[in-house]
């Protein structure tokens, strides 16, 4: 696991780093708050250990900034004063703290506790076939036989087993298993992979890790066995338990925090309410998993928190706590005589004991036979999915980090009797990060669909021996798997076939002959249409109840809602958030919705933003004013969910379509020059207002002309397309990635200085070099120049000249490198 240590005391930082690395943690060290922020932006950390008194940016401000940036892993504060520790932790939104001086044992205990709380699966066994890795003992066995692995080999295997379907490139492996301060060469990764394979082979486990051509390494797929309908077992029941365990530990952490504050004498009403809400969720969750004792413990704590009254005495200013009910012991059924003795609210220590018992219950495995859960599972095989959904529904605002979930490539099920075409499609799909499963006989299609659900289906309508089977399969798929898009191809381009395919829900129609590239382009377009994208909506209304209704209606559907009650702050919020749609109230004090709408329409950057107005009057004059101001639509108050959702998503879909046509480079999928220029000007305004650095980078692809001349423009387009995919994946969602024409790409990175921008581009260069390292074509790399606002220029033109000059210097010294603008010319970082 990777940790970030932010500590300005160099001697202490080195000592702590040594202790942590001896426990097989990967540790990066930052000497001040700003450097810590840059590290947190560039890498994914499982835990951050943070000194409070830091130069440049103090620890509390850094902690708050991390939480605002949706960092949801553990943060451990290092404090010098015990008296203010709990208050500092609450203000900083940290998970825990430790007061100096402390022992290495105490620090490691706190770190392991936080990692367990923020882990999806805790310290569960990791298994792949007969290979078993036990994180609690750091032991690896194969068919019960112990394997002796080096720390790096162990880390490699743990990384693969934690993400069984993910392909890891050499750069990603370096990022996960080596410290940033002293990274080895890619050859070191190959050597460790080779050593791990050799040790696995020594115990006859030689088919565990496979090399994915041009991409990296992953676990080899296990041989599939025919699935049988089994009765529920504790193992099956544990699947939703393991996925929900991390959420329950986070809920428990809030309760534990409130009890600690109660013991210290400064429990706030806000924290009490949060703890009561979280323990209420624990009551329901533990009951669903058959942990009756834990559920009753949580219910006891919930009632205790419900009846605790917080009052402030005027004399001392300290908070004191008393029970609202003296006969509380009779309010619920207690699970055992032991708890009856502990449940009295007159003693705060008893409550702490209840919390300790609840912690022990959370560490117990669930029982599938408790209550009536087992019988429900036997009667309804889908109940497990429903239970899991119910459990996580209350916690949608706290999603898992992307790297906690196993990533898999899209699976295409190809039902086509053309052997040559399907073989070409299988080979080509590797270059598109897709998997292909071929069914030559249409009669086997239903069986294959039952075994593994694909992401998309490619279906040939015409089979010589079964002329009607294509349409029949399309009907079956629509009835049984309506969520799976089906793309149809056929030799007969009849209009009646097109109508029938559209009638049966087909998503695309292609006439043969068709190339594998055309098929995969269509697949990618269909998948991109279905892929959920987080839309951002800014709602402005002086009525907080209306804003809360909008949030309640749209947020569960994946829409990010930013609300604003003060219209005089509208423009500042608009520039800071960059929404995809505006909802404006017509009647507001100071500035009304009509005026705000007109201001937006008069601005060159924002004039195309879709706008919905909320109004109470339904007369024709009001509606005329709304459209005359340039609004796209309106909604009458009081707002209903169905109308709001329909109108908002209709506008978002139309905006998405128009943007894909007018703002996206169709070949690479990144922004075009016009759109990226508009977005970069917005970032320039933000940098000027908030005095933040802004990086302007240009990438120029090397040897593309040679590829086009020797292998054709199809191959050149494929390289450009793949580069666009890599850039979209590697940069942050708020970074600007664009193609400015030909082989030139532009990157805008808000909040990063020149040095950090060069480092990011070097990582991308390494990824691109690895991507085409094993290719038989000419070497494909790029040269890049990085400029910083305002040091190298104050507008787009001057920044472009500075970055372009750096590219020319890069090409003059041999290409394949990233250089900063001229003011840092002496600091050349060449790969």
C-alpha positions in Angstrom: 0.0 0.0 0.0 1.2 3.5 -0.8 1.4 6.2 2.0 2.1 9.9 1.8 4.1 11.4 4.8 3.9 15.2 4.9 6.5 16.3 7.6 8.8 19.3 7.5 11.2 17.8 10.1 13.5 15.9 7.8 15.1 13.7 10.5 11.7 12.6 11.8 10.4 12.1 8.3 13.3 9.8 7.4 12.9 7.8 10.7 9.2 7.3 10.1 9.7 6.4 6.5 12.2 3.7 7.5 9.8 2.3 10.0 6.9 2.2 7.5 9.0 0.7 4.7 10.1 -2.1 7.0 6.4 -3.0 7.1 6.3 -3.2 3.3 4.5 0.2 2.8 5.5 2.4 -0.2 6.2 5.8 1.3 6.5 9.2 -0.4 7.7 12.2 1.6 6.7 15.8 1.2 8.4 18.6 3.1 5.6 21.2 3.1 1.8 21.5 2.5 2.0 22.6 -1.1 4.3 19.8 -2.0 2.0 17.4 -0.2 -1.0 18.7 -2.2 1.0 18.2 -5.5 1.8 14.6 -4.5 -1.9 13.9 -3.6 -3.0 15.2 -7.0 -0.4 13.2 -8.9 -0.8 9.8 -7.1 -3.3 7.6 -5.4 -2.6 7.1 -1.7 -4.2 4.6 0.7 -3.4 6.8 3.7 -1.9 10.3 4.3 0.1 11.0 7.5 0.0 14.7 8.0 1.9 17.1 10.3 -0.3 20.0 11.4 2.4 22.7 11.6 3.7 22.8 8.0 5.2 25.7 6.0 3.5 27.2 2.9 0.2 25.4 3.6 -0.7 24.2 7.1 -1.9 20.7 7.8 -5.5 21.7 8.6 -5.9 23.6 5.4 -4.3 20.8 3.4 -6.7 18.3 5.0 -9.7 20.4 4.2 -8.5 20.8 0.6 -8.1 17.1 0.2 -11.6 16.4 1.5 -13.0 19.1 -0.9 -11.2 17.3 -3.7 -13.1 14.1 -2.8 -10.2 12.3 -1.2 -12.0 9.7 0.9 -9.2 7.6 2.3 -7.7 7.9 5.8 -5.9 11.0 7.1 -3.8 10.7 10.3 -2.7 13.9 11.9 0.6 14.4 13.8 0.0 16.8 16.7 2.2 18.4 19.4 -0.5 19.4 21.8 -2.9 16.8 23.3 -5.2 19.4 24.8 -6.5 20.6 21.4 -6.1 17.3 19.5 -9.8 16.3 19.2 -10.9 19.8 18.2 -8.2 20.0 15.5 -9.2 16.6 14.2 -12.8 17.7 13.8 -12.0 21.0 12.2 -9.6 19.4 9.8 -12.0 16.6 8.9 -9.3 14.0 9.7 -9.9 10.4 10.7 -7.5 10.2 13.6 -4.5 11.8 15.3 -1.5 10.8 17.3 0.3 13.2 19.8 4.1 13.6 19.7 6.2 12.0 21.1 4.9 8.5 20.1 6.3 5.1 19.6 6.6 3.2 16.3 4.2 0.6 17.6 1.5 3.2 18.4 1.9 4.7 15.0 1.7 1.4 13.1 -1.4 0.4 15.2 -3.2 3.7 14.2 -2.2 3.2 10.5 -3.4 -0.4 10.4 -6.7 0.6 12.0 -7.4 3.4 9.5 -6.4 1.2 6.6 -8.9 -1.4 7.8 -11.6 1.1 8.3 -11.1 2.5 4.8 -10.6 -0.8 3.1 -13.5 -2.4 1.1 -12.6 -5.9 2.2 -10.5 -5.4 5.3 -7.7 -8.0 5.5 -9.6 -10.7 3.6 -7.8 -13.6 1.9 -6.9 -13.0 -1.7 -7.4 -16.1 -3.8 -6.9 -17.0 -7.5 -7.5 -20.6 -8.2 -5.2 -22.5 -5.8 -3.0 -19.4 -5.1 -3.9 -17.9 -1.7 -2.4 -14.7 -0.2 -3.1 -13.9 3.5 -2.5 -10.1 4.1 -2.7 -10.6 7.9 0.4 -12.9 7.9 2.0 -11.9 4.6 2.1 -15.5 3.6 1.4 -16.9 0.1 0.5 -20.6 -0.5 -0.2 -22.7 -3.5 -2.3 -25.8 -2.8 -1.3 -25.4 0.8 2.5 -25.2 0.0 4.2 -22.1 1.3 6.0 -19.8 -1.2 9.0 -17.7 -0.1 8.7 -14.4 -1.9 10.7 -11.2 -1.7 8.8 -8.1 -0.5 8.5 -6.8 -4.1 7.3 -10.1 -5.4 4.8 -10.3 -2.6 3.6 -6.7 -3.5 3.3 -7.6 -7.1 1.2 -10.7 -6.4 -1.0 -8.7 -4.0 -1.5 -6.0 -6.6 -2.6 -8.6 -9.2 -4.9 -10.5 -6.8 -6.5 -7.3 -5.6 -7.5 -6.3 -9.1 -7.9 -9.7 -10.9 -9.1 -8.4 -14.3 -7.0 -5.3 -14.5 -4.0 -5.0 -16.9 -1.0 -3.3 -15.2 1.5 -1.5 -17.3 5.1 -1.1 -16.0 4.6 2.5 -15.1 1.5 1.7 -13.1 3.4 -1.1 -11.3 6.2 1.4 -10.5 3.7 3.9 -9.1 2.1 1.3 -6.8 5.2 -0.6 -5.5 8.1 1.9 -5.6 8.6 5.2 -3.9 8.5 8.3 -6.2 11.9 9.6 -4.8 13.9 6.6 -6.1 12.0 4.9 -8.9 13.8 2.0 -10.7 13.9 1.4 -14.5 11.2 -0.6 -16.3 13.7 -3.4 -16.6 13.5 -3.8 -12.8 9.7 -4.5 -13.1 10.4 -7.1 -15.7 13.0 -8.7 -13.5 10.6 -8.9 -10.5 7.8 -10.3 -12.7 10.2 -12.9 -14.0 11.3 -13.8 -10.5 7.7 -14.1 -9.3 6.8 -16.4 -12.3 9.9 -18.5 -11.6 8.9 -19.1 -8.0 5.3 -19.8 -8.9 6.5 -22.3 -11.5 8.6 -24.0 -8.9 5.4 -25.2 -7.2 3.8 -26.0 -10.6 1.7 -22.8 -10.6 3.1 -21.6 -14.0 -0.2 -20.2 -15.5 -1.0 -17.4 -13.1 0.4 -14.2 -14.7 0.2 -13.5 -18.4 1.6 -10.7 -20.6 -0.9 -8.7 -22.5 0.7 -7.6 -25.8 1.6 -3.9 -25.8 -0.2 -3.2 -22.5 1.4 -5.0 -19.5 0.6 -7.8 -17.1 -2.5 -9.3 -15.5 -3.7 -12.5 -14.0 -4.5 -15.3 -16.4 -8.2 -16.1 -16.7 -9.2 -19.2 -14.7 -10.7 -22.0 -16.7 -14.5 -21.7 -16.7 -16.6 -24.4 -15.2 -20.3 -25.0 -15.9 -22.3 -23.0 -13.3 -24.7 -24.9 -11.1 -27.5 -23.6 -9.2 -26.4 -23.9 -5.6 -28.1 -23.3 -2.3 -26.8 -20.3 -0.5 -23.6 -20.8 1.5 -21.7 -18.5 3.9 -19.2 -17.9 1.0 -22.0 -16.5 -1.3 -23.4 -14.6 1.5 -20.1 -13.0 2.3 -19.8 -11.4 -1.2 -22.1 -8.4 -0.4 -20.7 -8.4 3.2 -17.1 -7.9 2.0 -18.2 -5.2 -0.4 -20.1 -3.4 2.4 -17.7 -3.9 5.2 -15.7 -0.8 4.4 -18.8 1.4 4.4 -19.9 0.0 7.8 -16.4 0.6 9.3 -16.7 4.2 8.2 -20.1 4.5 9.8 -18.7 3.0 13.0 -15.8 5.5 12.9 -18.3 8.4 13.2 -19.9 6.8 16.2 -16.6 6.1 17.8 -15.6 9.7 17.2 -18.7 11.0 18.9 -18.2 8.8 22.0 -14.6 9.9 22.3 -15.8 13.5 22.1 -18.4 12.8 24.8 -15.8 11.4 27.1 -13.6 14.4 26.5 -16.5 16.7 27.3 -17.0 18.5 24.0 -19.6 16.6 22.0 -21.3 19.0 19.6 -25.0 18.7 18.5 -23.9 18.3 14.9 -21.6 15.4 15.6 -24.3 13.7 17.8 -26.8 13.9 15.0 -24.2 12.5 12.5 -23.4 9.6 14.8 -27.1 8.9 15.4 -27.7 8.7 11.7 -24.7 6.4 11.0 -25.5 4.0 13.9 -29.1 3.8 12.6 -27.7 2.6 9.3 -25.6 0.1 11.1 -28.7 -1.3 12.9 -30.3 -2.1 9.5 -27.1 -3.3 7.8 -26.1 -5.7 10.6 -29.6 -7.1 10.8 -29.6 -7.8 7.1 -26.4 -9.9 7.5 -27.8 -11.9 10.4 -25.6 -10.3 13.0 -28.4 -10.0 15.6 -26.1 -9.2 18.5 -24.4 -6.5 16.6 -27.7 -5.0 15.4 -29.0 -4.8 19.0 -25.8 -3.3 20.2 -26.1 -0.6 17.5 -29.7 -0.1 18.5 -28.7 0.4 22.1 -26.2 3.0 21.1 -28.7 4.7 18.8 -31.2 5.1 21.6 -28.6 6.4 23.9 -27.5 9.0 21.4 -31.1 9.9 20.7 -31.9 10.8 24.3 -28.6 12.5 25.1 -29.2 16.2 25.8 -26.5 18.7 25.3 -26.7 21.9 27.3 -24.2 24.7 28.1 -23.9 26.1 31.6 -23.4 29.8 31.7 -20.9 29.8 34.5 -18.2 27.5 33.1 -19.0 27.4 29.5 -18.5 23.6 29.5 -20.9 21.2 28.1 -22.6 18.7 30.3 -24.7 15.7 29.4 -27.7 14.1 30.9 -30.3 11.6 29.9 -33.8 12.7 28.9 -35.3 9.5 30.2 -34.3 7.9 33.5 -36.2 4.7 32.6 -34.2 4.2 29.4 -33.2 0.6 30.3 -36.8 -0.5 29.5 -36.9 1.1 26.0 -35.4 -1.8 24.1 -34.8 -5.5 24.4 -31.3 -6.2 25.5 -29.4 -9.2 24.0 -27.7 -10.4 27.2 -27.3 -9.8 31.0 -23.9 -8.4 30.2 -25.4 -5.7 28.1 -28.1 -5.0 30.6 -25.4 -4.0 33.0 -23.7 -1.8 30.4 -26.7 0.0 29.0 -27.3 2.5 31.7 -26.9 6.0 30.3 -25.7 7.4 33.7 -22.2 6.3 33.0 -20.4 7.4 29.9 -17.8 4.7 30.3 -20.6 2.1 29.8 -21.4 3.7 26.4 -17.7 3.4 25.4 -17.9 -0.3 26.4 -20.9 -0.8 24.2 -18.9 0.8 21.3 -16.0 -1.6 22.0 -18.4 -4.6 21.9 -19.8 -3.3 18.6 -16.3 -3.1 17.1 -15.8 -6.7 18.0 -19.1 -7.7 16.3 -18.1 -5.9 13.1 -15.0 -8.1 13.0 -17.1 -11.3 13.0 -18.1 -13.0 9.8 -21.8 -12.8 8.9 -24.0 -15.8 9.4 -26.1 -16.9 6.4 -28.3 -19.1 8.6 -29.3 -16.4 11.1 -32.9 -15.4 11.1 -34.8 -16.1 7.9 -32.1 -14.8 5.5 -31.2 -18.3 4.4 -34.7 -19.3 3.5 -35.2 -16.1 1.6 -32.0 -16.8 -0.4 -33.2 -20.3 -1.2 -36.6 -19.1 -2.4 -35.3 -16.2 -4.4 -31.8 -16.4 -5.9 -31.8 -12.6 -6.6 -32.3 -11.6 -3.0 -28.5 -11.3 -2.5 -28.4 -8.5 -5.1 -31.4 -6.8 -3.6 -29.9 -6.9 -0.1 -26.7 -5.5 -1.3 -28.5 -2.7 -3.2 -30.5 -1.8 -0.1 -27.4 -1.7 2.0 -25.5 0.7 -0.2 -28.4 2.9 -1.1 -28.0 5.0 2.0 -24.4 5.6 1.3 -24.4 6.8 -2.3 -22.6 10.0 -1.3 -19.6 8.0 -0.1 -18.6 5.9 -3.2 -15.6 3.7 -3.4 -12.5 5.1 -5.0 -12.1 3.9 -8.6 -8.9 2.0 -7.9 -10.7 0.0 -5.2 -12.8 -1.6 -7.8 -11.6 -4.3 -10.3 -11.4 -2.8 -13.8 -12.2 -5.0 -16.8 -12.1 -4.5 -20.5 -15.4 -4.3 -22.4 -16.6 -7.7 -23.6 -18.0 -8.0 -27.1 -20.0 -11.1 -28.0 -19.7 -11.7 -31.7 -22.4 -14.0 -33.2 -21.2 -14.4 -36.8 -20.4 -17.3 -39.1 -17.7 -15.4 -41.0 -14.5 -17.1 -39.6 -12.1 -14.7 -41.3 -13.9 -11.6 -40.1 -14.2 -12.8 -36.5 -10.5 -13.7 -36.4 -9.5 -10.3 -37.7 -11.8 -8.7 -35.2 -10.2 -10.6 -32.3 -6.7 -9.4 -33.3 -7.8 -5.8 -33.8 -9.8 -5.6 -30.5 -6.5 -5.9 -28.5 -5.5 -2.4 -29.9 -8.9 -1.0 -28.7 -8.7 -2.3 -25.1 -11.6 -4.7 -25.8 -12.2 -8.4 -25.4 -14.0 -10.5 -28.1 -15.9 -13.8 -27.6 -16.9 -15.5 -30.9 -19.9 -17.7 -31.4 -20.0 -19.2 -34.9 -23.1 -21.3 -34.4 -26.2 -19.0 -33.6 -27.8 -22.0 -31.7 -25.1 -21.7 -29.0 -25.7 -17.9 -28.5 -28.3 -18.3 -25.7 -26.1 -20.7 -23.7 -23.1 -18.3 -24.0 -25.2 -15.4 -22.9 -26.3 -17.3 -19.8 -22.7 -18.0 -18.9 -21.3 -14.5 -19.2 -23.1 -11.3 -19.9 -21.3 -9.1 -22.5 -21.2 -5.4 -22.7 -22.3 -5.3 -26.3 -23.5 -7.9 -28.9 -22.4 -7.9 -32.6 -25.1 -10.0 -34.5 -25.1 -11.1 -38.1 -28.7 -11.4 -39.3 -28.1 -13.9 -42.1 -26.9 -17.5 -41.4 -27.2 -19.7 -44.5 -28.6 -22.7 -42.6 -30.8 -20.7 -40.3 -32.2 -17.7 -42.2 -34.6 -16.6 -39.5 -32.5 -17.1 -36.4 -30.9 -13.6 -36.5 -34.2 -11.7 -35.9 -35.3 -14.3 -33.4 -32.1 -13.8 -31.4 -32.5 -10.0 -31.5 -36.1 -10.4 -30.1 -34.8 -12.7 -27.3 -32.0 -10.4 -26.4 -34.4 -7.4 -26.2 -36.8 -9.3 -23.9 -34.2 -10.9 -21.6 -31.3 -8.4 -21.7 -32.8 -5.0 -22.7 -29.8 -3.2 -21.2 -27.3 -4.8 -23.5 -26.9 -2.9 -26.8 -27.1 -5.0 -30.0 -25.3 -4.0 -33.2 -26.6 -5.7 -36.3 -24.6 -6.4 -39.5 -25.9 -8.1 -42.6 -25.2 -8.8 -46.3 -28.7 -7.8 -47.3 -29.3 -4.1 -47.1 -33.1 -4.2 -47.2 -35.1 -1.3 -45.8 -37.5 -3.8 -44.2 -34.6 -5.3 -42.2 -33.6 -1.9 -41.0 -37.1 -1.2 -39.8 -37.4 -4.6 -38.1 -34.0 -4.0 -36.3 -35.1 -0.6 -35.1 -38.4 -2.1 -34.0 -36.7 -4.8 -31.9 -34.4 -2.3 -30.2 -31.2 -2.7 -32.2 -28.7 0.2 -31.6 -26.9 0.3 -34.9 -27.2 -1.3 -38.4 -24.2 -2.0 -40.6 -24.2 -3.3 -44.2 -21.5 -5.9 -45.1 -18.8 -5.9 -46.3 -17.5 -4.2 -43.2 -14.0 -4.0 -41.8 -13.0 -4.8 -38.2 -12.1 -1.2 -37.6 -15.6 0.0 -38.7 -17.2 -2.6 -36.4 -15.0 -1.5 -33.4 -15.7 2.2 -34.0 -19.4 1.5 -33.9 -19.0 -0.5 -30.7 -17.0 2.3 -29.1 -19.7 4.9 -30.2 -22.5 2.8 -28.7 -20.6 2.1 -25.4 -19.8 5.9 -25.1 -23.5 6.7 -25.5 -24.4 4.2 -22.7 -21.5 5.2 -20.4 -22.8 7.4 -17.6 -21.2 10.8 -17.4 -21.5 12.9 -14.4 -23.4 16.1 -15.3 -22.9 19.2 -13.2 -25.9 21.5 -12.6 -25.8 24.9 -10.9 -29.2 25.8 -9.3 -29.8 29.4 -8.2 -32.8 30.2 -6.0 -33.3 32.3 -2.8 -35.6 29.6 -1.4 -33.5 26.9 0.3 -36.4 24.5 0.3 -36.6 24.6 -3.5 -32.8 24.0 -3.8 -33.1 21.1 -1.4 -35.9 19.6 -3.6 -33.8 19.9 -6.7 -30.9 18.2 -5.0 -33.2 15.5 -3.7 -34.6 14.8 -7.1 -31.4 14.9 -9.2 -28.5 13.8 -7.0 -29.6 10.1 -6.7 -29.6 10.0 -10.5 -25.9 10.8 -10.7 -26.2 14.5 -11.3 -23.8 16.7 -9.3 -25.8 19.6 -7.9 -24.2 23.0 -6.9 -26.8 25.2 -5.1 -26.6 29.0 -4.6 -29.0 31.2 -2.5 -27.3 34.5 -3.2 -27.6 35.6 -6.9 -24.9 38.3 -6.4 -22.4 35.4 -6.2 -23.6 33.9 -9.4 -20.8 34.8 -11.8 -18.1 33.8 -9.4 -19.7 30.4 -8.9 -20.3 30.0 -12.6 -16.6 30.5 -13.4 -15.4 28.3 -10.5 -17.7 25.3 -11.2 -18.2 25.3 -15.0 -21.6 23.6 -15.0 -23.3 21.8 -17.8 -26.7 23.3 -17.1 -28.3 26.2 -15.2 -31.5 26.2 -13.2 -32.5 29.8 -12.3 -35.4 31.1 -10.3 -37.3 33.8 -12.1 -38.2 36.0 -9.1 -35.2 36.7 -6.8 -34.1 39.8 -4.9 -31.4 42.0 -6.3 -30.9 40.0 -9.6 -33.8 38.0 -11.1 -33.5 34.9 -13.3 -34.2 36.9 -16.5 -31.3 39.2 -15.9 -28.9 36.3 -15.0 -30.0 34.5 -18.2 -29.3 37.6 -20.3 -25.8 38.0 -18.7 -25.0 34.4 -19.6 -26.2 34.8 -23.2 -24.1 38.0 -23.6 -20.9 36.2 -22.7 -18.7 34.6 -25.4 -17.7 31.7 -23.3 -21.0 30.8 -21.7 -23.5 31.8 -24.2 -24.3 28.2 -25.3 -25.0 26.9 -21.8 -28.5 25.4 -21.5 -30.8 27.3 -19.0 -34.0 26.3 -17.3 -36.1 29.0 -15.5 -38.3 28.3 -12.5 -41.5 30.4 -12.4 -44.7 30.7 -10.4 -46.8 32.5 -13.1 -48.2 30.7 -16.1 -49.4 33.7 -18.1 -48.2 34.1 -21.7 -46.4 37.4 -21.0 -44.1 35.6 -18.5 -43.4 32.8 -20.9 -42.6 35.2 -23.7 -40.1 37.1 -21.4 -38.4 33.8 -20.6 -37.9 32.8 -24.2 -37.0 36.4 -25.2 -34.2 36.3 -22.6 -32.7 33.3 -24.3 -33.8 30.5 -21.9 -34.1 27.0 -23.3 -37.1 25.9 -21.2 -39.1 26.6 -18.1 -40.7 24.7 -15.2 -43.7 25.9 -13.1 -43.6 25.8 -9.4 -44.2 23.7 -7.3 -41.6 21.4 -8.9 -42.5 17.8 -9.5 -39.8 15.1 -9.8 -41.0 13.7 -13.1 -41.1 17.1 -14.9 -37.7 18.2 -13.5 -35.9 15.0 -14.4 -37.4 14.8 -17.9 -36.6 18.4 -18.8 -33.1 18.4 -17.3 -32.0 15.1 -18.9 -33.5 16.1 -22.2 -31.4 19.3 -22.3 -28.3 17.4 -21.1 -28.6 14.8 -23.8 -29.1 17.5 -26.5 -26.1 19.4 -25.1 -24.0 16.2 -25.1 -24.9 15.5 -28.7 -24.1 19.1 -29.9 -20.8 19.1 -28.0 -19.8 15.8 -29.5 -20.4 17.3 -32.9 -19.0 20.8 -32.4 -16.5 20.5 -29.5 -14.9 17.0 -29.8 -12.2 15.8 -32.2 -14.0 12.9 -33.9 -10.8 10.8 -34.4 -9.2 11.0 -31.0 -12.2 11.7 -28.7 -10.5 14.7 -27.0 -11.6 18.4 -27.3 -11.0 20.3 -30.5 -9.0 23.5 -30.7 -11.9 25.9 -30.5 -13.4 24.3 -27.4 -10.1 23.9 -25.6 -9.3 27.6 -26.2 -12.6 28.6 -24.6 -12.0 26.3 -21.6 -8.4 27.5 -21.2 -9.5 31.1 -21.1 -11.8 30.2 -18.3 -8.9 28.7 -16.4 -6.8 31.8 -17.0 -9.6 33.9 -15.3 -9.5 31.5 -12.3 -5.7 31.6 -12.1 -5.8 35.4 -12.1 -8.6 35.6 -9.5 -7.2 33.0 -7.1 -3.5 33.4 -7.8 -3.1 29.7 -8.8 -0.5 28.3 -11.2 -1.6 27.1 -14.6 0.3 24.8 -16.9 0.2 25.1 -20.7 1.7 22.0 -22.5 2.1 21.1 -26.1 2.7 17.6 -27.4 4.0 16.8 -30.9 3.9 13.2 -32.0 7.2 12.0 -33.4 7.5 9.8 -36.6 3.8 10.0 -37.5 4.7 11.0 -41.1 6.9 8.0 -41.5 4.1 5.7 -40.2 1.6 7.2 -42.7 4.1 6.8 -45.6 5.2 3.2 -44.8 1.9 1.7 -43.4 -0.8 4.0 -44.5 -3.0 6.6 -42.9 -5.2 4.0 -41.3 -2.3 3.0 -39.1 -1.5 6.6 -38.4 -5.1 7.3 -37.4 -5.0 4.3 -35.1 -1.9 5.7 -33.3 -3.6 9.1 -32.9 -6.7 7.5 -31.6 -4.8 5.4 -29.0 -2.8 8.5 -27.9 -6.1 10.3 -27.4 -7.4 7.4 -25.2 -4.2 7.4 -23.1 -4.4 11.2 -22.5 -8.1 11.0 -21.5 -7.3 8.2 -19.0 -4.2 9.7 -17.5 -5.2 13.3 -16.9 -7.7 14.6 -14.3 -11.3 15.3 -15.2 -10.8 19.0 -14.9 -7.7 19.1 -17.0 -8.0 20.2 -20.6 -7.0 17.6 -23.2 -7.3 18.6 -26.9 -6.0 18.0 -30.4 -5.0 21.2 -32.1 -4.6 19.7 -35.5 -2.4 17.0 -37.2 -0.1 15.5 -34.7 -0.2 18.4 -32.1 -2.0 18.0 -28.8 -2.6 20.6 -26.1 -2.9 20.0 -22.3 -4.1 22.6 -19.7 -3.4 21.7 -16.1 -4.9 24.1 -13.5 -3.2 24.3 -10.1 0.1 22.7 -11.2 3.3 24.6 -11.6 5.8 24.0 -14.4 7.9 21.4 -12.5 4.8 19.3 -11.7 3.6 19.7 -15.3 6.9 18.4 -16.7 6.7 15.4 -14.3 3.2 14.6 -15.4 4.1 14.7 -19.1 7.2 12.5 -18.4 4.9 9.8 -17.0 2.7 10.0 -20.0 5.7 9.8 -22.3 6.8 6.6 -20.5 3.3 5.1 -20.9 3.2 5.9 -24.6 6.7 4.4 -25.1 5.6 1.2 -23.3 2.4 1.1 -25.3 4.3 0.9 -28.6 7.5 -0.7 -27.3 6.8 -4.1 -28.7 5.3 -2.8 -31.9 7.0 -3.8 -35.2 6.4 -0.3 -36.6 8.8 2.7 -36.1 9.2 3.9 -32.6 6.2 6.1 -31.6 6.9 8.8 -29.0 6.3 12.5 -28.6 8.2 15.7 -27.8 6.6 18.1 -25.3 7.1 21.6 -24.0 5.6 23.0 -20.8 5.0 26.6 -20.0 3.5 28.2 -16.8 1.2 31.1 -16.3 2.1 33.8 -15.6 5.9 33.1 -15.6 6.2 32.3 -19.3 3.2 34.2 -20.6 0.0 35.9 -19.6 -2.2 34.9 -22.5 -2.7 31.9 -24.8 -0.5 33.3 -27.6 2.5 34.0 -25.4 2.2 30.6 -23.6 1.9 28.8 -26.9 5.2 30.5 -28.1 7.0 29.5 -24.9 5.8 25.9 -25.1 6.5 25.6 -28.8 10.0 26.9 -28.4 10.6 24.2 -25.8 9.4 21.6 -28.3 11.9 22.8 -30.9 14.7 22.5 -28.3 13.5 19.0 -27.5 13.6 17.9 -31.1 17.0 19.5 -31.6 18.5 17.2 -28.9 16.9 14.0 -30.2 13.2 14.1 -29.6 11.5 11.8 -27.1 11.7 14.2 -24.1 9.8 16.8 -22.1 11.3 20.2 -21.6 10.2 23.2 -19.6 9.9 26.7 -21.1 13.1 28.7 -21.6 13.4 30.1 -18.1 14.1 26.6 -16.9 16.1 25.5 -19.8 19.0 24.4 -17.6 16.8 21.9 -15.9 16.3 19.4 -18.6 14.5 16.2 -17.8 15.0 13.7 -20.5 13.9 10.1 -20.6 
